[in-house]
Amino acid sequence: MNTADLHKVMPLLKKQVQGLELPWLENMANQSRDPYKVLISCILSLRTQDRTTGLASARLFSLAPDAETMSALSVREIEKAIYPVGFYKVKAGRIRDISRTLVKEYGSVVPDSLDELLRLKGVGRKTANLVLTLGYGKPGICVDTHVHRITNRWGYVRTKTPEQTEFALREKLPAEYWLSINGLLVAFGQGICRPLSPLCSMCSISRFCAREGVKRHR
């Protein structure tokens, strides 16, 4: 797939995704564009199912909806609110540490630059890009396993890691798709272009796909 094909693919992809479930974080951000809540919810979502993330986020934000309030909670209180998200004990300490850093160094405001976000302990490129795109509506390319897998499966990029995929996409993906690529491909990857045996017979863009690495499909 080349960029000319991509311009044909994106409208078809958006149409197909309308019938699929969008990531919880995307829906939450659409309802309330709050960079702090996006940041904390993204931390909670790592290695955790959407439903569990949503319930844990709701419990936590009912106790502390902002960095100042969160920094005053004990780690144990945060643990209790977010259980049973994956690695909840580690995440509880990280959430409080990040909140205290925001209060002390950023006036309780989540930074809106990639470099500053990456300075926060425990914040990686995926989380930082999600805060930029979903929290601030600024350009960023969030690459998770779905974006990495699918863009390589298409043959649009040829990379070995999500970080390499991010930098490759920054070089060639048209800017108009930067904000939407993650939400579209997460929904598409969960519903159609699955890791094993993708549903190619149901895919509206299969004729553009190189099916790189696909050994079996339905």
C-alpha positions as CSV (number, residue, x, y, z in Angstrom):
1,M,0.0,0.0,0.0
2,N,1.3,3.5,-0.9
3,T,0.1,6.9,0.2
4,A,-2.1,7.3,-2.9
5,D,-3.9,4.0,-1.8
6,L,-4.1,5.3,1.7
7,H,-6.2,8.3,0.7
8,K,-8.7,5.8,-0.8
9,V,-8.5,3.5,2.2
10,M,-9.2,6.0,5.0
11,P,-12.8,6.9,4.0
12,L,-13.6,3.2,3.6
13,L,-12.0,2.4,6.9
14,K,-13.9,5.2,8.7
15,K,-17.2,3.8,7.3
16,Q,-16.4,0.2,8.4
17,V,-15.4,1.3,11.9
18,Q,-18.8,3.0,12.4
19,G,-20.2,-0.4,13.0
20,L,-17.4,-1.4,15.4
21,E,-16.8,-0.4,19.0
22,L,-14.3,2.5,19.5
23,P,-11.7,2.2,22.2
24,W,-13.0,3.3,25.6
25,L,-10.4,6.0,26.0
26,E,-11.4,7.6,22.6
27,N,-15.1,7.7,23.7
28,M,-14.2,9.2,27.1
29,A,-12.0,11.9,25.5
30,N,-14.7,12.8,23.0
31,Q,-17.2,13.4,25.9
32,S,-14.8,15.4,28.0
33,R,-11.5,16.6,26.6
34,D,-9.5,16.6,29.9
35,P,-5.7,16.1,29.4
36,Y,-5.3,14.9,33.0
37,K,-8.0,12.3,32.8
38,V,-6.7,11.1,29.5
39,L,-3.2,10.8,31.0
40,I,-4.3,8.9,34.1
41,S,-6.8,6.7,32.1
42,C,-4.1,5.8,29.6
43,I,-1.8,4.6,32.4
44,L,-4.7,2.5,33.8
45,S,-5.4,1.0,30.4
46,L,-2.0,-0.5,29.8
47,R,-2.5,-4.3,29.8
48,T,-6.1,-3.9,30.9
49,Q,-9.4,-4.5,29.1
50,D,-11.4,-1.4,28.2
51,R,-14.4,-2.3,30.5
52,T,-12.1,-2.7,33.5
53,T,-10.3,0.6,32.7
54,G,-13.5,2.5,32.4
55,L,-14.9,1.3,35.7
56,A,-11.6,1.9,37.5
57,S,-11.2,5.4,36.0
58,A,-14.8,6.3,37.1
59,R,-14.1,5.1,40.7
60,L,-10.7,7.0,40.8
61,F,-12.0,10.2,39.4
62,S,-14.9,10.3,41.8
63,L,-12.3,10.5,44.5
64,A,-9.9,12.8,42.7
65,P,-10.7,14.5,39.4
66,D,-7.5,16.5,39.2
67,A,-3.8,16.4,40.0
68,E,-4.0,18.4,43.2
69,T,-6.7,16.2,44.7
70,M,-5.0,13.0,43.5
71,S,-1.6,14.0,45.0
72,A,-3.2,14.1,48.4
73,L,-4.5,10.6,48.3
74,S,-2.5,7.7,49.7
75,V,-1.2,5.0,47.4
76,R,-3.4,2.6,49.2
77,E,-6.5,4.6,48.5
78,I,-5.6,4.7,44.8
79,E,-4.9,1.0,44.8
80,K,-8.3,0.3,46.2
81,A,-10.0,2.5,43.6
82,I,-8.3,1.1,40.6
83,Y,-8.2,-2.6,41.4
84,P,-8.4,-5.0,39.4
85,V,-6.5,-3.2,36.6
86,G,-3.3,-4.9,35.6
87,F,-0.3,-4.1,37.8
88,Y,-2.5,-1.9,40.0
89,K,0.0,-1.5,42.8
90,V,2.7,-0.2,40.4
91,K,0.2,2.1,38.7
92,A,-1.1,3.5,41.9
93,G,2.3,4.7,43.0
94,R,3.0,6.0,39.5
95,I,-0.3,7.9,39.4
96,R,0.4,9.6,42.7
97,D,4.0,10.4,41.7
98,I,3.0,11.9,38.4
99,S,0.2,13.9,40.1
100,R,2.7,15.4,42.6
101,T,5.1,16.2,39.8
102,L,2.4,18.0,37.9
103,V,1.5,20.0,41.0
104,K,5.0,20.9,41.9
105,E,6.6,21.5,38.5
106,Y,3.7,22.3,36.2
107,G,1.2,24.2,38.3
108,S,-1.2,21.2,38.2
109,V,-1.4,21.4,34.4
110,V,-0.5,18.5,32.1
111,P,2.2,19.6,29.7
112,D,1.2,19.8,26.0
113,S,4.5,19.0,24.4
114,L,5.8,15.5,23.7
115,D,9.2,16.2,25.2
116,E,7.7,17.5,28.5
117,L,5.3,14.6,28.7
118,L,8.1,12.1,28.3
119,R,9.9,13.7,31.3
120,L,7.1,12.3,33.5
121,K,8.2,9.1,35.2
122,G,6.5,6.1,33.6
123,V,5.1,8.0,30.6
124,G,6.1,6.4,27.3
125,R,5.6,7.6,23.7
126,K,2.2,5.9,23.3
127,T,0.8,7.6,26.4
128,A,2.4,10.9,25.6
129,N,1.0,10.9,22.0
130,L,-2.5,10.0,23.3
131,V,-2.4,12.9,25.7
132,L,-1.5,15.2,22.8
133,T,-4.1,13.9,20.4
134,L,-7.0,13.1,22.7
135,G,-6.3,15.6,25.5
136,Y,-5.2,18.6,23.4
137,G,-6.2,17.8,19.9
138,K,-2.6,18.4,18.8
139,P,-0.8,16.4,16.2
140,G,0.7,13.2,17.4
141,I,0.8,9.6,16.2
142,C,0.0,7.0,18.9
143,V,1.3,3.6,17.9
144,D,0.0,0.6,19.9
145,T,0.1,-3.1,18.9
146,H,-2.8,-2.6,16.5
147,V,-1.3,0.3,14.6
148,H,2.0,-1.4,14.4
149,R,0.6,-4.7,13.2
150,I,-1.9,-3.3,10.7
151,T,0.3,-0.7,9.0
152,N,3.0,-3.4,8.5
153,R,0.4,-5.9,7.4
154,W,-0.8,-3.4,4.8
155,G,2.9,-3.0,3.6
156,Y,2.6,0.7,4.3
157,V,5.6,0.5,6.6
158,R,8.2,-2.2,7.3
159,T,9.3,-1.9,10.9
160,K,10.0,-4.2,13.8
161,T,8.8,-2.3,16.8
162,P,6.0,0.2,17.6
163,E,8.5,3.0,18.2
164,Q,10.0,2.4,14.7
165,T,6.5,2.4,13.3
166,E,5.8,5.8,14.9
167,F,8.8,7.4,13.4
168,A,8.1,5.8,10.0
169,L,4.6,7.1,10.1
170,R,5.8,10.5,11.1
171,E,7.8,10.5,7.9
172,K,5.1,9.4,5.4
173,L,1.6,9.5,7.0
174,P,-0.3,12.6,5.8
175,A,-0.9,15.0,8.7
176,E,-4.7,14.9,8.2
177,Y,-4.7,11.3,9.5
178,W,-2.4,11.8,12.6
179,L,-5.2,12.4,15.0
180,S,-7.5,9.6,13.9
181,I,-5.2,6.7,13.0
182,N,-5.0,5.2,16.4
183,G,-8.7,5.1,17.2
184,L,-9.6,3.8,13.8
185,L,-7.0,1.0,13.8
186,V,-7.6,-0.1,17.4
187,A,-11.3,-0.6,16.6
188,F,-10.5,-2.1,13.2
189,G,-7.8,-4.4,14.7
190,Q,-10.1,-5.7,17.5
191,G,-13.1,-6.2,15.2
192,I,-11.7,-7.1,11.7
193,C,-7.9,-7.1,11.3
194,R,-7.2,-9.4,14.2
195,P,-3.7,-10.6,15.2
196,L,-4.4,-14.2,14.2
197,S,-6.7,-15.2,11.3
198,P,-8.0,-11.8,10.3
199,L,-11.5,-11.5,8.9
200,C,-10.4,-10.6,5.4
201,S,-13.7,-11.7,3.9
202,M,-15.4,-8.9,5.9
203,C,-12.8,-6.3,5.3
204,S,-13.7,-3.3,3.0
205,I,-10.1,-2.5,2.2
206,S,-8.7,-6.0,1.5
207,R,-7.9,-5.2,-2.1
208,F,-5.4,-2.6,-0.9
209,C,-3.7,-4.9,1.7
210,A,-0.5,-6.7,1.1
211,R,-1.3,-9.2,3.9
212,E,2.3,-9.2,5.0
213,G,2.9,-11.9,7.5
214,V,-0.7,-13.3,7.3
215,K,-0.5,-17.1,7.2
216,R,-4.2,-17.8,7.7
217,H,-7.3,-15.6,7.3
218,R,-11.1,-16.0,7.1
